Amino acid sequence: MARQAGREEIAPEAESSNSATNGLGCWIWAARTFDRQTCLLWRSFDIPASTTVAQAWLTMTADNEYNLFLDGRNVGRGAEWRHLGRYDLTQLMSPGKHVLAVEAYNVDAEAGMLLGLQVNLADGRVLHIKSDTSWRIVPKEVRGWQTMTKAPDSWPAATVIGPIGTRPWWTTPEGIEINPALQLIKIPFWQAGWFQIILLTLCATAILISFYLMSQLTFHQKERWLLQQERARIARDIHDDIVSRMTQLVLHGEVARNDLPADSETRLQLDLFCEEARGLLATLDEVLWAVNPRRDTLRDFASYVTDYAQKSLKHTSIQCVLDVDLEMSVEAIDLPLRRNLLMAIKETLNNALKYSEATELLLQIQRQNQGLAVVVQDNGRGFDPATPTPGRNGLTNMTQRMAELGGHCRVISQPGQGCRIEFWVPLNRSRRHLWGRMWRSKQFSTNVIETKNPAAKSLTI
């Protein structure tokens, strides 16, 4: 059958000869041969798209060494020109264009490469590719030539040194080395380029988000520090200016009062003035405590509340019993929590002083369920929480204050059996939880009544 250089030969069927050299081409090389020479040989071919590959065998050798590439993948190598190497390329063949590339090395004297590829197609046709002048010689400076699907015109054609049996080479090889069938390289998805790009993108995004959050955290810490400094300055200004001046006014009023007769109307007015001024000083002291950032701890809060309770009940017939956690931490609590909880406790103590007629009052402050629990209980006359009292909005105010903090208030009382009021507020409040509680606080116009026993009634707020 006639052959045309530069095109693969497709025969109706495989050749029937069983010779070891069946299907091989000629010995080919570059136009010039010299010692320690590397020769790069390149050849492309096409497998018809209308069929599939049933079997593909490649047989070759080179004087002296070679590396064989198919579509850029190194599929074999040899270092003995007296032997033929056979490679099963069936799994690597698919319809479309393919590239054969051989990197051959000559030690000295004569040099050549011998090759034959037989591809049996599923439709019964056979594709033959042999070493001949259809191969091209690649210049050494070219990079990526093993995967180039088209040869530039500047690449010269290979030179045929001679057919099989040309001296000094053999007519029949000394042996055939059959290599294991080559398989497609299955790349796990985590090694695929698309997955690595997505992973790198996600990592980069996570790093950027982390830097953003760190910058926001730093900004908020700086903002908090500035706020603490401003609060400390305001506390100093109030103490050094307003409190001192108010103290001077009280002293001047007392001096002026002492110079007047006991039955003087002016003296009575000065007595009222001094009393109101002392009350204002007490209020300023409370404001200073709330504003001062050095008092933003549970321990200071418990200390202030117990001190306030003892002073309030000091000149009354009510005995104050304290039950405070001795290991109260120095954990910081924010200003709204301290202020609202203090106002609710003050409201409870004032109600006990005015209406309870009690002889004993228990004040309990404990850590409980990631929050702070405060109990105020007296043994006074009590009341019915279900019966509204005109003109008294204390329970409603306490309800709203606790709701704004994300906590709750519970009132347990019955006529003649005293009163117990329980407050609980969370110490770690999220913004969403806080806003949710504030929204629900609008629905507290209706009180929910729970019955502990047939005689006792409780109001959960």
KOLNU-770834 format. One record per residue (C-alpha): residue number from 1; residue in three letters; x, y, z. Coordinates in steps of 0.02 Angstrom, whole numbers, plus 32768, in hexadecimal, padded with zeros to 4 digits. Layout:
! KOLNU-770834
   resi   resn      X      Y      Z
    NUM    ala      X      Y      Z
...
! end
This chain:
! KOLNU-770834
   resi   resn      X      Y      Z
      1    met   8000   8000   8000
      2    ala   8043   80A9   7FD3
      3    arg   806B   8120   8062
      4    gln   8069   81DC   8064
      5    ala   80E4   8230   80DA
      6    gly   8094   82A1   815A
      7    arg   7FEF   8245   8165
      8    glu   7FBE   81AF   81CF
      9    glu   7F92   8110   8172
     10    ile   7EE4   80C5   8192
     11    ala   7ED6   8014   8152
     12    pro   7E36   7FAC   8145
     13    glu   7E7C   7F2D   81C0
     14    ala   7F18   7F02   8224
     15    glu   7FAC   7EAF   81CF
     16    ser   7FAE   7DF3   81EA
     17    ser   8069   7DDD   8203
     18    asn   80A2   7DAD   82B3
     19    ser   8153   7DED   829B
     20    ala   819A   7E52   832D
     21    thr   81C5   7EDC   82B4
     22    asn   8119   7EE1   8263
     23    gly   80D7   7F94   8253
     24    leu   817F   7FE9   8276
     25    gly   81BD   8074   8207
     26    cys   826F   80A5   81DD
     27    trp   8300   80E0   8245
     28    ile   82F1   819E   8248
     29    trp   8358   822A   8295
     30    ala   838B   82DD   827B
     31    ala   83E8   830B   81DB
     32    arg   848C   8316   823B
     33    thr   84CC   8295   82B9
     34    phe   8551   82B0   833F
     35    asp   8587   826B   83E7
     36    arg   8524   8296   8486
     37    gln   8496   82D8   841C
     38    thr   83E2   82F2   8454
     39    cys   8362   82E5   83CB
     40    leu   82AD   8321   83E2
     41    leu   8230   82CA   836E
     42    trp   817A   8300   835E
     43    arg   80E1   82B8   8305
     44    ser   8026   82DD   8312
     45    phe   7F96   8270   82D6
     46    asp   7ED8   826C   82DA
     47    ile   7E5F   81E4   830F
     48    pro   7DB8   81F3   82B4
     49    ala   7D2C   8239   831D
     50    ser   7CAE   81BD   82D7
     51    thr   7CF8   8127   8331
     52    thr   7D52   80EF   83CE
     53    val   7DF7   8097   83EE
     54    ala   7DF0   7FDD   840F
     55    gln   7EAC   7FC2   8426
     56    ala   7F4C   8026   840E
     57    trp   7FFE   7FE0   8416
     58    leu   809E   8043   83FE
     59    thr   8146   7FEE   83E0
     60    met   81EB   804D   83D9
     61    thr   82A3   805A   8402
     62    ala   832E   80DA   83EE
     63    asp   83EA   80DA   83E6
     64    asn   8419   80F7   8472
     65    glu   838F   8137   84EA
     66    tyr   82E1   8184   84DC
     67    asn   824F   81CF   853B
     68    leu   81A3   81B9   84EC
     69    phe   8117   8239   8504
     70    leu   8060   822F   84D2
     71    asp   8001   82D3   84DD
     72    gly   8085   8316   8554
     73    arg   8081   8280   85C8
     74    asn   811F   8217   85DC
     75    val   80E3   8167   85B5
     76    gly   8187   8108   85A5
     77    arg   8242   8107   8595
     78    gly   82CB   8090   8557
     79    ala   8389   8083   8560
     80    glu   83B1   7FE9   84F7
     81    trp   83A4   7FFC   843A
     82    arg   83B3   7F40   841F
     83    his   8307   7F28   8471
     84    leu   825B   7F64   843D
     85    gly   81E4   7FB1   84BA
     86    arg   8129   7F94   84A9
     87    tyr   80A7   8006   84F8
     88    asp   7FEC   7FEB   8507
     89    leu   7FA1   8099   84E8
     90    thr   7EEC   8062   84D7
     91    gln   7EAA   80BE   856F
     92    leu   7F03   815E   853B
     93    met   7EB9   8167   848D
     94    ser   7E19   81C3   8466
     95    pro   7DD0   8214   83C9
     96    gly   7E29   82B5   839D
     97    lys   7EDA   82F5   8385
     98    his   7F6E   82A6   83E1
     99    val   8027   82CC   83E9
    100    leu   80B8   8251   83EF
    101    ala   815E   8298   842A
    102    val   8205   823F   8440
    103    glu   829D   8285   8498
    104    ala   832D   8215   845A
    105    tyr   83E4   821B   848F
    106    asn   847A   81DB   842F
    107    val   8519   81AF   848E
    108    asp   858C   819F   83F7
    109    ala   859A   8162   8343
    110    glu   84F9   8139   82E5
    111    ala   844E   816F   8327
    112    gly   8399   814A   82FA
    113    met   82E7   8132   833A
    114    leu   8272   80A7   8304
    115    leu   81B6   80AB   8328
    116    gly   8110   8060   82F7
    117    leu   8061   8085   833E
    118    gln   7FCA   801B   8310
    119    val   7F1E   805A   8345
    120    asn   7E8E   7FE1   832C
    121    leu   7DEA   8041   831D
    122    ala   7D41   7FFE   8355
    123    asp   7CFE   8001   82A4
    124    gly   7D86   7F86   826A
    125    arg   7DFC   8005   821C
    126    val   7EB2   8010   8250
    127    leu   7F1D   80AB   8261
    128    his   7FDA   8097   8243
    129    ile   805A   8119   8277
    130    lys   810F   80F1   8253
    131    ser   81B7   8147   8260
    132    asp   81D0   819D   81B8
    133    thr   81E5   824A   816D
    134    ser   813D   8281   81B2
    135    trp   8196   829C   8258
    136    arg   81DF   8348   827D
    137    ile   8280   8378   82D5
    138    val   8262   83F7   8361
    139    pro   82E5   847E   8386
    140    lys   832D   846F   8436
    141    glu   82F9   851F   846C
    142    val   823E   84F9   8456
    143    arg   81DC   84E6   84FA
    144    gly   813C   847F   850C
    145    trp   8158   8426   8468
    146    gln   8116   8381   84AE
    147    thr   8064   83C8   84AF
    148    met   8067   8435   8413
    149    thr   7FE2   83F7   839A
    150    lys   8028   8450   8301
    151    ala   80DB   8458   82C5
    152    pro   8120   84FC   8281
    153    asp   8164   84F8   81CF
    154    ser   8211   851C   8216
    155    trp   821A   846E   8263
    156    pro   8277   83FF   81E6
    157    ala   823B   8352   81B5
    158    ala   8292   82BC   81FF
    159    thr   8319   8266   8197
    160    val   8306   81AE   816E
    161    ile   83A8   8156   819D
    162    gly   8370   80AF   8156
    163    pro   82F0   8022   8163
    164    ile   82F1   7F97   81E3
    165    gly   8391   7F30   81D0
    166    thr   83FC   7FC4   81A0
    167    arg   84AB   7FAD   81E9
    168    pro   84E1   7FBE   8273
    169    trp   8432   7F99   82B6
    170    trp   83DD   7EF1   82C4
    171    thr   8369   7E98   824F
    172    thr   8310   7E41   82DE
    173    pro   8310   7E8C   838F
    174    glu   835F   7E2D   841E
    175    gly   82C2   7E41   8487
    176    ile   821B   7E98   849D
    177    glu   81F1   7EEE   8542
    178    ile   8135   7EF2   8558
    179    asn   8101   7F7A   85D2
    180    pro   8062   7F7A   863A
    181    ala   7FC8   7FCC   85EF
    182    leu   7FC6   8086   860E
    183    gln   7F2D   80CE   8666
    184    leu   7EDF   8179   8664
    185    ile   7F18   81E4   86F5
    186    lys   7E7F   8205   8760
    187    ile   7E97   82A7   87BD
    188    pro   7E33   82B2   8861
    189    phe   7DBE   8346   8864
    190    trp   7E23   8398   88F0
    191    gln   7EBA   8399   887B
    192    ala   7E59   83DF   87E8
    193    gly   7E7F   848F   87B3
    194    trp   7DCD   84CE   87C5
    195    phe   7DC2   848C   8877
    196    gln   7E68   84D9   88A9
    197    ile   7E33   8580   885E
    198    ile   7D90   857B   88C0
    199    leu   7DEE   8548   895E
    200    leu   7E6C   85D5   8949
    201    thr   7DDE   864F   892A
    202    leu   7D84   8616   89C8
    203    cys   7E25   8620   8A2D
    204    ala   7E4A   86CD   89EB
    205    thr   7D97   8702   8A12
    206    ala   7DA4   86BB   8AC2
    207    ile   7E49   8716   8ADE
    208    leu   7DFF   87BA   8AA0
    209    ile   7D67   87A4   8B10
    210    ser   7DDA   877C   8BA3
    211    phe   7E40   8819   8B84
    212    tyr   7D9F   887D   8B77
    213    leu   7D5B   8836   8C1A
    214    met   7E02   8854   8C6F
    215    ser   7E02   8908   8C35
    216    gln   7D4F   891E   8C71
    217    leu   7D7C   88CF   8D18
    218    thr   7E11   8943   8D2A
    219    phe   7DA4   89D7   8CFC
    220    his   7D1F   89A8   8D7B
    221    gln   7DA2   898B   8E02
    222    lys   7DE9   8A37   8DDE
    223    glu   7D3A   8A7F   8DDE
    224    arg   7D14   8A2A   8E85
    225    trp   7DB6   8A6A   8ECE
    226    leu   7D8D   8B1C   8E98
    227    leu   7CDF   8B09   8EE1
    228    gln   7D29   8ACF   8F87
    229    gln   7D9F   8B62   8F87
    230    glu   7D0F   8BDA   8F66
    231    arg   7CA7   8B8C   8FF0
    232    ala   7D38   8B9D   9069
    233    arg   7D4C   8C54   9038
    234    ile   7C92   8C77   9050
    235    ala   7C97   8C22   90FB
    236    arg   7D2B   8C8D   9130
    237    asp   7CD7   8D2B   90F2
    238    ile   7C36   8D04   914F
    239    his   7C94   8CDC   91EF
    240    asp   7D0E   8D6D   91E7
    241    asp   7C92   8DF1   91AE
    242    ile   7BDA   8DCD   91CA
    243    val   7BE9   8D63   9267
    244    ser   7C65   8DD9   92BA
    245    arg   7BF9   8E71   9292
    246    met   7B5D   8E1B   92D0
    247    thr   7BB7   8DEE   9371
    248    gln   7BE8   8EA3   9386
    249    leu   7B32   8ED7   936E
    250    val   7AFB   8E5E   93F6
    251    leu   7B80   8EA0   946D
    252    his   7B51   8F55   944A
    253    gly   7A9A   8F2C   9464
    254    glu   7ABC   8ED8   950A
    255    val   7B26   8F6C   9546
    256    ala   7A9E   8FE6   9513
    257    arg   7A19   8F7B   9567
    258    asn   7A78   8F74   960C
    259    asp   7A7E   9033   9613
    260    leu   79C0   903F   9610
    261    pro   7945   9028   96A0
    262    ala   78F9   8F7B   96B4
    263    asp   7848   8FB8   968F
    264    ser   787C   901E   95F5
    265    glu   7820   8FF7   9554
    266    thr   78C0   9015   94F3
    267    arg   7915   8F8F   955C
    268    leu   788F   8F12   952D
    269    gln   78AA   8F3A   9476
    270    leu   7966   8F24   948A
    271    asp   7946   8E7B   94DD
    272    leu   78E3   8E45   9445
    273    phe   796B   8E89   93D3
    274    cys   79F4   8E29   942D
    275    glu   798D   8D89   942E
    276    glu   796D   8D94   9373
    277    ala   7A25   8DBB   9355
    278    arg   7A5A   8D21   93B6
    279    gly   79E1   8CB9   934F
    280    leu   7A2B   8D01   92B2
    281    leu   7ADA   8CD5   92F0
    282    ala   7AA1   8C22   930B
    283    thr   7A5D   8C1D   925A
    284    leu   7B00   8C63   9216
    285    asp   7B5F   8BDF   9276
    286    glu   7AF6   8B5A   9221
    287    val   7B16   8BA9   9176
    288    leu   7BD1   8BAD   919A
    289    trp   7BCD   8AF5   91C6
    290    ala   7B70   8ACC   9125
    291    val   7BE0   8B35   90B4
    292    asn   7C87   8B05   9100
    293    pro   7CD2   8A79   9093
    294    arg   7D35   8A38   9129
    295    arg   7C90   89FA   9172
    296    asp   7C60   898E   90DB
    297    thr   7C71   88E7   9137
    298    leu   7BFB   886C   918A
    299    arg   7C58   887E   922E
    300    asp   7C44   893B   9230
    301    phe   7B8E   892C   9200
    302    ala   7B69   88B2   928D
    303    ser   7BC9   891E   9307
    304    tyr   7B6D   89BC   92D6
    305    val   7AC1   896C   92DC
    306    thr   7ADC   891F   9388
    307    asp   7B21   89C2   93CB
    308    tyr   7A8C   8A21   9385
    309    ala   7A12   89A4   93D4
    310    gln   7A65   89B0   947E
    311    lys   7A64   8A6E   947B
    312    ser   79AE   8A73   9443
    313    leu   7975   89FF   94CF
    314    lys   79EB   8A40   9555
    315    his   796F   8AB5   95A9
    316    thr   78D8   8A43   9594
    317    ser   7893   89AF   95F5
    318    ile   78BA   8939   9565
    319    gln   794D   88C5   957F
    320    cys   79B3   88AA   94E0
    321    val   79F6   87FA   94BE
    322    leu   7A7A   87ED   9435
    323    asp   7A9F   8750   93CF
    324    val   7B25   877E   9351
    325    asp   7B9B   870A   92F2
    326    leu   7C41   8722   934B
    327    glu   7CA1   86F4   92AE
    328    met   7C4A   8772   9240
    329    ser   7CBF   878D   91AC
    330    val   7D0C   882B   9167
    331    glu   7CB7   8807   90C1
    332    ala   7C87   88A8   9069
    333    ile   7BCF   88D2   904E
    334    asp   7B92   895E   8FE0
    335    leu   7B47   8A01   901B
    336    pro   7A92   89E3   8FE1
    337    leu   7A8C   893F   9042
    338    arg   7AD1   898C   90E2
    339    arg   7A62   8A25   90D7
    340    asn   79BD   89CD   90B0
    341    leu   79D7   8941   912C
    342    leu   7A05   89BE   91B5
    343    met   796A   8A26   9192
    344    ala   78FC   898A   919A
    345    ile   7949   8956   9241
    346    lys   7935   8A07   9286
    347    glu   787D   8A06   9251
    348    thr   7866   8961   92AC
    349    leu   78BB   899F   934C
    350    asn   7857   8A41   934B
    351    asn   77B5   89DF   9337
    352    ala   77E6   8971   93C9
    353    leu   7809   8A0B   9434
    354    lys   7766   8A60   9407
    355    tyr   76E7   89D5   9400
    356    ser   7725   892E   9444
    357    glu   7725   8950   9501
    358    ala   77A8   88C6   9509
    359    thr   7824   88A3   9595
    360    glu   78A1   8844   952B
    361    leu   78E0   8854   9479
    362    leu   794F   87DA   941A
    363    leu   79C1   8818   938E
    364    gln   7A11   878C   932A
    365    ile   7A8E   87A3   9299
    366    gln   7AD0   8707   9241
    367    arg   7B18   86CE   919A
    368    gln   7A99   865B   9147
    369    asn   7A8C   860B   9099
    370    gln   7B07   867F   9040
    371    gly   7AAF   8713   908F
    372    leu   7A98   8776   912E
    373    ala   7A07   874F   91A4
    374    val   79CB   87CC   9226
    375    val   7942   87A4   92A6
    376    val   78EC   8821   931A
    377    gln   7877   87CD   9397
    378    asp   781C   8814   942E
    379    asn   77A8   87CD   94B3
    380    gly   772C   885D   94A6
    381    arg   7673   8864   9483
    382    gly   7682   8835   93CB
    383    phe   7602   8855   9344
    384    asp   75A3   8804   92B6
    385    pro   760C   8818   9214
    386    ala   7570   87FA   91AB
    387    thr   7518   8892   91F3
    388    pro   7551   8934   91A1
    389    thr   7578   89C4   9218
    390    pro   754C   8A71   91D4
    391    gly   75DB   8AED   91D1
    392    arg   7664   8A69   91EB
    393    asn   76CE   8A42   9150
    394    gly   7764   89F4   91A7
    395    leu   7744   8943   9167
    396    thr   772C   8983   90B6
    397    asn   77CE   89E5   90BE
    398    met   782E   894E   90FE
    399    thr   77E0   88E5   9075
    400    gln   781D   895A   8FEE
    401    arg   78CB   896D   9037
    402    met   78E7   88B1   9040
    403    ala   78A2   8898   8F91
    404    glu   791B   8919   8F4B
    405    leu   79AA   88B7   8F99
    406    gly   796E   8812   8F50
    407    gly   7940   87D0   8FFD
    408    his   78A0   87B7   905F
    409    cys   784C   87E7   9102
    410    arg   77DF   8776   916E
    411    val   776F   87B0   91FB
    412    ile   772D   8732   927A
    413    ser   76B8   8775   9300
    414    gln   7614   875E   935C
    415    pro   75BB   87C7   93DC
    416    gly   7604   87B0   948A
    417    gln   7693   8740   944C
    418    gly   7718   87BC   9416
    419    cys   775F   87DB   936A
    420    arg   77ED   878F   9304
    421    ile   7830   87E4   9267
    422    glu   78AF   8789   91F9
    423    phe   7919   87DD   9173
    424    trp   7985   8782   90F4
    425    val   79EE   87D0   906A
    426    pro   7A6A   877E   8FF1
    427    leu   7B1E   87B5   8FFF
    428    asn   7B49   8789   8F4A
    429    arg   7AC5   87D9   8EDE
    430    ser   7AC7   87D2   8E20
    431    arg   7A80   8864   8DBF
    432    arg   79FD   87F8   8D6D
    433    his   79C6   87B3   8E15
    434    leu   79C1   8862   8E5E
    435    trp   7959   88A9   8DCE
    436    gly   78E5   8813   8DD9
    437    arg   78CA   8830   8E91
    438    met   78AE   88E9   8E77
    439    trp   782C   88C1   8DF2
    440    arg   77D4   8846   8E64
    441    ser   77D7   88C4   8EF1
    442    lys   774E   8924   8E95
    443    gln   76DA   8892   8EB6
    444    phe   76E6   889C   8F73
    445    ser   7647   88FE   8F8D
    446    thr   75F0   885A   8FBE
    447    asn   7636   87FF   9056
    448    val   763F   8743   905B
    449    ile   7604   86F5   90FE
    450    glu   764B   8650   913E
    451    thr   760C   85F4   91D8
    452    lys   768C   85A3   924A
    453    asn   7608   8562   92C2
    454    pro   7550   8587   92E0
    455    ala   757C   8617   9357
    456    ala   7616   8662   9304
    457    lys   7616   86C3   9262
    458    ser   76AC   86F4   91F8
    459    leu   76C1   8772   916F
    460    thr   7741   8748   90E9
    461    ile   7783   87E3   9093
! end
